[in-house]
Amino acid sequence: MAAIRGPELIAAVRWACQHLKDPAVLAQGSAALPLGAIDDTTESGARILAAARHVSRRSGKPESTTISAEDVAIPAKILASWNSMATAS
C-alpha cells in the first residue's frame, strides 16, 4: 500500500476546493457528493458535472442528485481493463 504524501494531499484538497461551490461539503462526512455542490461556473467544473451526470446515467440512476466512489468504481474498472488490453496489443 502506497503512503499518502503531504504535497499530494494538499494538491488534492486544492483541486477539490477549486471545483466545489462550498468546500465545507467535504467535512460533512457523507459517502456521496451532491451534484449541486459542484461549481459549474467554470469550464472545468461544468465538465466535471457533465461527467458525473454521465456516470449516473450509465449506472442506471439518471435522476440521481449525488455521486459516490461506488458510482464511479465500475466505470473505472472497465476503463482500466480497456487500457490494459490496448497496451497489451
FIZADREN-234585 format. One record per residue (C-alpha): residue number from 0; residue in one letter; x negated, y, z. Coordinates in Angstrom, 1 decimal. Each point is the difference from the previous one (the first is absolute). Layout:
<rs>
+------+------+--------+--------+--------+
: resi : resn :      u :      v :      w :
+------+------+--------+--------+--------+
:  NUM :    A :      X :      Y :      Z :
...
+------+------+--------+--------+--------+
</rs>
This chain:
<rs>
+------+------+--------+--------+--------+
: resi : resn :      u :      v :      w :
+------+------+--------+--------+--------+
:    0 :    M :    0.0 :    0.0 :    0.0 :
:    1 :    A :   -1.4 :    3.4 :   -1.0 :
:    2 :    A :   -0.4 :    2.7 :    2.5 :
:    3 :    I :    1.9 :    3.2 :   -0.4 :
:    4 :    R :   -2.5 :    2.9 :   -0.4 :
:    5 :    G :    0.7 :    3.4 :    1.4 :
:    6 :    P :   -0.4 :    1.9 :   -3.3 :
:    7 :    E :    2.3 :   -2.4 :   -1.8 :
:    8 :    L :    2.7 :    0.5 :    2.7 :
:    9 :    I :   -0.3 :    3.7 :   -0.1 :
:   10 :    A :    0.3 :    0.0 :   -3.8 :
:   11 :    A :    3.1 :   -2.2 :    0.2 :
:   12 :    V :    1.6 :    2.3 :    2.6 :
:   13 :    R :   -0.8 :    3.1 :   -2.1 :
:   14 :    W :    1.5 :   -1.7 :   -3.1 :
:   15 :    A :    3.1 :   -0.9 :    1.9 :
:   16 :    C :    0.4 :    3.5 :    1.4 :
:   17 :    Q :   -0.3 :    1.5 :   -3.5 :
:   18 :    H :    2.8 :   -2.1 :   -1.3 :
:   19 :    L :    2.6 :    0.2 :    2.8 :
:   20 :    K :    2.3 :    2.8 :    0.7 :
:   21 :    D :   -0.6 :   -0.5 :    3.8 :
:   22 :    P :   -2.9 :   -2.2 :    0.9 :
:   23 :    A :    1.6 :   -0.5 :    3.5 :
:   24 :    V :    2.1 :   -2.7 :   -1.6 :
:   25 :    L :   -3.0 :   -2.3 :    0.2 :
:   26 :    A :    0.0 :    0.4 :    3.8 :
:   27 :    Q :    3.5 :   -1.4 :    0.3 :
:   28 :    G :   -1.3 :   -3.6 :   -0.2 :
:   29 :    S :    2.5 :   -1.2 :   -2.6 :
:   30 :    A :   -1.0 :   -2.8 :   -2.3 :
:   31 :    A :    1.7 :    1.8 :   -2.9 :
:   32 :    L :   -0.6 :    3.5 :   -1.4 :
:   33 :    P :    3.1 :    2.0 :   -1.0 :
:   34 :    L :   -0.2 :    0.9 :   -3.6 :
:   35 :    G :    1.2 :    3.4 :    0.9 :
:   36 :    A :   -3.2 :    0.6 :    2.0 :
:   37 :    I :   -2.1 :   -0.1 :   -3.2 :
:   38 :    D :   -0.9 :    3.5 :   -1.2 :
:   39 :    D :    1.1 :    0.0 :   -3.6 :
:   40 :    T :   -0.7 :    3.7 :   -0.6 :
:   41 :    T :   -3.4 :   -1.0 :   -1.3 :
:   42 :    E :   -0.8 :   -2.1 :   -3.1 :
:   43 :    S :   -1.7 :   -2.7 :    2.1 :
:   44 :    G :    2.8 :    0.0 :    2.5 :
:   45 :    A :    2.6 :   -0.3 :   -2.7 :
:   46 :    R :   -1.9 :   -2.9 :   -1.5 :
:   47 :    I :   -0.2 :   -1.7 :    3.4 :
:   48 :    L :    3.7 :    0.4 :    0.5 :
:   49 :    A :    0.8 :   -1.3 :   -3.5 :
:   50 :    A :   -2.3 :   -3.1 :    0.7 :
:   51 :    A :    1.7 :   -0.6 :    3.3 :
:   52 :    R :    3.4 :    0.1 :   -1.7 :
:   53 :    H :   -1.2 :   -2.3 :   -2.7 :
:   54 :    V :   -1.3 :   -2.5 :    2.5 :
:   55 :    S :    3.4 :    0.1 :    1.8 :
:   56 :    R :    1.9 :   -0.6 :   -3.2 :
:   57 :    R :   -2.3 :   -2.9 :   -1.0 :
:   58 :    S :    0.4 :   -1.5 :    3.5 :
:   59 :    G :    3.7 :   -0.1 :   -0.4 :
:   60 :    K :    0.7 :    3.0 :    2.2 :
:   61 :    P :    0.8 :    2.8 :   -2.4 :
:   62 :    E :    1.9 :    2.0 :    2.7 :
:   63 :    S :   -2.6 :   -0.3 :    2.6 :
:   64 :    T :   -1.0 :    3.3 :    1.8 :
:   65 :    T :   -3.2 :   -1.4 :    1.5 :
:   66 :    I :   -3.1 :   -1.9 :   -1.1 :
:   67 :    S :   -2.2 :   -2.3 :    2.0 :
:   68 :    A :   -3.2 :   -2.0 :   -0.3 :
:   69 :    E :    2.2 :   -3.1 :   -0.4 :
:   70 :    D :    1.7 :    1.6 :   -3.0 :
:   71 :    V :   -3.3 :    0.5 :   -1.8 :
:   72 :    A :   -1.7 :   -3.2 :    1.0 :
:   73 :    I :    1.5 :   -2.2 :   -2.7 :
:   74 :    P :   -0.6 :    2.4 :   -2.9 :
:   75 :    A :   -3.6 :    0.5 :    1.3 :
:   76 :    K :   -0.6 :   -3.8 :    0.1 :
:   77 :    I :    1.4 :   -0.3 :   -3.6 :
:   78 :    L :   -2.3 :    2.8 :   -1.2 :
:   79 :    A :   -3.0 :   -1.5 :    1.7 :
:   80 :    S :    0.7 :   -3.3 :   -1.6 :
:   81 :    W :    0.3 :    1.7 :   -3.4 :
:   82 :    N :   -3.3 :    1.8 :    0.5 :
:   83 :    S :   -1.8 :   -3.1 :    1.0 :
:   84 :    M :    1.4 :   -1.8 :   -3.1 :
:   85 :    A :   -1.1 :    2.9 :   -2.2 :
:   86 :    T :   -3.5 :    0.0 :    1.3 :
:   87 :    A :   -0.3 :   -3.8 :   -0.2 :
:   88 :    S :    0.8 :    0.1 :   -3.8 :
+------+------+--------+--------+--------+
</rs>
